[in-house]
Amino acid sequence: MSLLTHREAPVLDVDPFAPENLVGRYALHEALREAGPVVYLEKYGVYAVSHFEPVREVLMDFETYCSSGGVGPTDIRKEAEWRPAGILESDPPTHTAMRRGLSKVIHPGSVRELTAGFTPPAERLAAQLVDKGAFDAVTDLAQVYPLRVFPDAVGIPDQGRENLLPYGAMAFNAFGPRNEIWARAFQGAEAVAEWVEWACARGSLMPGGFGEKIWEQADLGNITDQEASLLVRALLSAGVDTTVAGIGNTILCLAREPRRWERLRREPHLAKFAVDEALRLESPFQMFHRTTTVDTELAGIAIPADTKLLLFLGAANRDPRRWGEDASSFDLDRNATGHVAFGMGLHQCIGQPIARLEIELALKALLARAETLELDGDPVPELHNTLHFFASIPIRVSAARQTGATKE
């Protein structure tokens, strides 16, 4: 047991959701980690957790740090939010039933079956982009490829798919405060929400997709009709934005260091390790909340019941105490296993194998066709309350002499 018991947390007068701190998040993270494993953010009345081990402890202990209070700043047990609570905002036994139903649909076998259908679009898109010699890793690749393959896998109707990115912006920005970023995300919210409700309904989904199979779980009595609708909705919000960020951020990590690209060209079997390291270093999902259910102690800090904790996943994934003094660098030889980019424990993202598959296929398709890959200008960060991605990442490439040379 720690000797530093029941200390008061250091108090910081900083706003992690201010634009300057969202853009300069890593300087903020360093300041948080240096202040202590748990600090009190006076502006929001929450405890910020930035060290890896305490973040992991909170994620693993769903009984003490619940999700049913909401993953945003509002305690949804006491105050309704803009949408019904789904699997991400639930605890056992509700979460257990929903998770079990979803795991019968999304599992290693069903994800493997996606590879055949997901590969050709990645290869065609990569060929087009490399032929151009320059492209934007966000608007030409990261925002295009997932929206080309993922909605088909779920069985989302063609009509209205342009609402997927706005819906994701609403869902993830709502994990933060109601600031200007939140307000921009919720412009036109009513129409987007109406489309999502329609698209998730049993009669709207195309046959053969994950959505239809989720509804089949309701027919079998494994989940309720309401839970089926919520699970399809969860796939829509979780299956696009984080994957878009993951693809763009992975390409950025490699474009910053062309020698890493050269090595991956020689050793393409390292692609999955490059993806994992990029997820750790430039985590798409940066922070969300948990709520204490009892008076507790975390890293020697006494925290009352019904208190919000803001978990800085991005800071934990760069914590030198866990990853070494070079934690802020991209290293293909690092074992990034155990990072918390997709959460941990009971609420670890069940759709992460699909996201990993899409990121890896996009990367491999480019590796097979681009001899070199470099930045062609400064990346433009996107202001977002909880996700970390870019509005633009300009890339310059040269075509490989032999496109089959790097294939496994």
Buried (B, 14 or more C-beta within 10 A) or exposed (E): EEEEEEBEBBEBEBBBBBEEBBEEBBEBBBBBBEBBBBBBBEEBEBBBBBBBBBBBBBBBBBEBBBBBBBBBBBBBBEEEBEBEBBBBBBBBEBBEBBBEBBEBBBEEEBBEEBEEEBBEBBBEBBBBBBEEEBBBBBBBBBBBBBBBBBBBBBBBBEEBBEBBBBBBBBBBBBBBBBBEBBEEBBEEBEEBBEBBEBBBBBEBBBEEBBBBBBBBBBEEEBBBEEBBBBBBBBBBBBBBBBBBBBBBBBBBBBBEBEEBBBBBBEBBEBBBBBBBBBBBBBBBBBBBBBBBBEEBBBBBBBBEEBBBBBBBBBBBBBBBEBBEEEBEBBBBEBEBEEBBBBBBEBBEBBBBBBBBBBBBBBBBBBBBBBBBBBBBEEBEBBBBBBBBBBBBBBBBBEBBEEBEEBEE
